[in-house]
């Protein structure tokens, strides 16, 4: 299934994409696409619905973040060997963990705001993993049963704030609008192998990132298990699993960064596409 949320900011309604690509309204069956409906039993109830009986959403509504009421937005850094190389950093022995604040979350096609004074705002296409069943100390062999589904994430990053301003990476990762999520949550049964997904990103039509989740250093199951040693994972939590090479910071001979008035397009096989305009905050 492809679950989504549509409507104005703060007033999103739950929806599902039918086989013809039309949005069907789920409001009569669930209040929202969030942690409360992402366990296997709840998803199975949705799966059994006859989509043809659900109201068609007319027009071209705004698409919101594909998960509502996100509790934690956890990110993994330097998780692609070739991205670590372009960053001139060693392969990490363990996953690098940082956070995006939930106030960074926006819809997949909402504007991305360049922070005031920013000179090094960057892009990162990433595979998002959405937790459906909570837990702590999850064994790696059981980890995938805790995953509700997957989505596209743009891990927008301000590199000066992240690297040159002291402290942790978080201050360069969690600015408002730095977390476009969606367009939909694709349930795990539709993704045969999350480690074999092509992914790409373009800025103003120029392809910068062209990678595949097969080159992850730490795979999805390992990441879920690893994180659960340090915190309980809860339904509706989002994990962004790292980016392949081609970020602006890594462009040679001189880095390239975002400025207002540009268009970012990105996508992952089977998970849909995003498109954002950049504006000044």
N, C-alpha and C positions, 0 to 999 in steps of 0.2 A: 504494500500500500504506500501511497504518497500522501501524507497528511500535511496540512498547511494551516495558516492563520491569515485571514484577509480582513481588510477594512482599515479605517483611520487609526492613527497612533493612539493606543490606549483603549480602543474600542474593537479590537480584533475579534472575529468570530472563527470557530473551528470549521475546517473544510477538508475535503478529500478530492483528489484528482481522479476523474473517471477514465475509462479506456480511450475515450475520444479527446482527452485533454481538457475537458470542461471541469470547472470547480463545482462541486456539490456541497451544499450546506449541511453540516453535522450538528447544528445547534439543538435539534430536537433530541439528540442522543447523548451529547457530551457538552459540558460548559466551555471547555477550552482544550487545546492540545498542550498538555502539561504533565508533570510527574504523576498526577492522580490517575491518568488513563494510559500510562505507558507500560504497565506490567503485561505479561503474556495473556492473562485472562481477559483483561479489558480490550486489548488489541484484537483478540479473537472475536469478541462481540462485534466490534466495528467491522471486522473482516467478513462477517456473516450477513451484513446488511445488503439489501438489494439496492445498489447505487442508483438504479433507474427510478426508484421511488423517492429519492432525495431531491429537494429543490435545486435547480440549476442557478448558479450565481451569474447574473447577466452583467454585461459590460466588461470593463477592464479595471477591477478594483486593485487598490494597493495591496501588495503581499507583505505581511509582517514577518518577523522572525518566526521560524517554524516551531519553536518551543516557547511557551509562556511561563512566567514565574520561575525563571531559572534561578536555582539556589547557588550553584557554583559554576564558574566558567574557567576551567583549568586548562592550561596550555603546556605543551611540550616543546622545548627549544632544541635546535641543532639535531633533529631526528632523521636527517637525510645525510648520508656520508658526503655527497657532492656539494650540498649546501654548507656543511661544516668547512669543507675545503675552500669554497669561494669566500667564506668569512675568515679564513686564515686561523681557524680554531681546531684543536684536536678533537678526534672522535670521543664523545663522552663515554665514560665507563658505566654510568647510570643515567637514566632520563633526567634532563634538565627541566625543572618544574617552575612555572610562574603562573600568575593569574591575570585575567582581564576582569575588571569590575563589571558587574551586571548593568551598570549605567552606560556601558559601551555598546550594548546590544541594540541593533537596528534591523530593519528588514533588508532583504537581499538587494533591493534596488533603491534604497533610500540614499540620500546624499551623504558623502563622507566629508566631515569638516576638518580642514587643515587648522591645527591649533594656532592661536595667536603667537607670533614669533617663531613658528616652526620653519626650519630650513631642510629638515631631513625626514619628512613623512614618506613611508615606504609601504610596499604591498607584500602580501604572502598568501597564496592560495593554499588551503589546508583541508584535510579530511576531518570533519567533525563527527564525534561519536556521542550518541545520546544515551544516557543510562536509563534503563527501564525498571530494573530490579536493584534495590539498594543492597549494601553489604560492606563489611570490613574484613580484611585479611582473606580476600577472595583468592582461591587457587587459580593458577593460570589455566588449568584444564577446564575450569568452570566459568572462566571470565566472559566468554561470548554469550552465555545465557543471561548475563546481566545487561546486555546491550539491547536497547529497543530498536535503534536504527542509526542512520548516518545522514549527514548533510554537508553542504559546502559552507566553508567559513573563509572570510577574508580577514586574516590576522594583520590588520593595519597597524603599523608600528612607527613611532617617532624615534629615530636612531640616536639623535643627540640626547634626548631625555633618557633613553634606554641605557646608553653606554657611557656617555660623557658627563653625566650629572650626579654621579655617586649613588650609593644605595643599590637597590635591586632593579631588575629589568622592568618591574611592574609600572613604574611611572611613565614609561614610554609605550606601554601596551594597552592601557585602559582608558585612554581619552574618549570623550563622548564620540559616538559613531564609529569607533575603531573595531566593532564586532558585528559586521553584517553576517547574518545566519539564514540559510535557506537556499532556494525557495521552499523546499519541502523536506520533511522528515521521511526518508525512505526506509521502511521497516527492514530488519535484517534478513528476512526471508527472501527479499528481492535482490540482495547483494551476495552473489555466490562466493566471492572471495574479496574481502576488503583490502587485501594486499596485492590486488591486480587491477587497480583503477588508474586510468590515465587522467592527468590533471593539467590545466593550462591557465595562463593569465595574460591579458593584453592591456596595454595602456595606449589610448588613441590609435587603436588598430595595430600596434606593433606587438608582436608576440615576445614576451620576456621569459615566461616560465612555461616549460613543456616537460613535465615529469611523470612519474608513476609511483604509486604507493609501494611497489615491489622493492624500492630502494630504501625503505625505512630501516633505520638501525634497530629500533625497538618496535615490534608489531603491536597491533591493537590489543590482543589478548595480554601481552606482557605489560602494556601500559596500564590497562584496567587493574590488573593484579597488583602492579607496583604501587599505583596511587592509593589503593585500598589499604596499604600498610601504614600510611601516614594520615589518612582521614577516612571516615566512612563515606562511601559514595551513595548518593540518594537519587531517587527517580526524578528525572528532569535535569540533572546535572549535564553539562556539556563539556566534552574534552576535545580540544583542538590539537591535532597530533603531529604538527610540524610541517615544514614546507620544503619542496624541492628547490634546486638552484634556480637563479634568475631573478633574485630580488634586486631592487635598485641599488642597494648598498654594494652589491657584488659586481656591478657593471664595470668593465675595464675599457679604456684606461681611467675613466673618471665616473664616479657614482652618479646615478640619475635618481632624482626624487620627485615626488608629486607636487603639483602646484594647483591652485584653483583654476577651474575651467576645463579640466581633463575628464576623460571617460575611462573607467576601469571595467573590463569584462573578464569574467573567470568562470570556470566550470570544472566538473568532475564527471567522468563517465557514469551515466545512469542516475546521477544525483541532481541534474539541472544546472542552470547558469545564473549568474548574478551580473548586474550592470549598475555601477554607481557613477554619479557625477561628483567631482570634488569642488567644494566651495570653501570660502574663508569662514572661520568660526566667528 
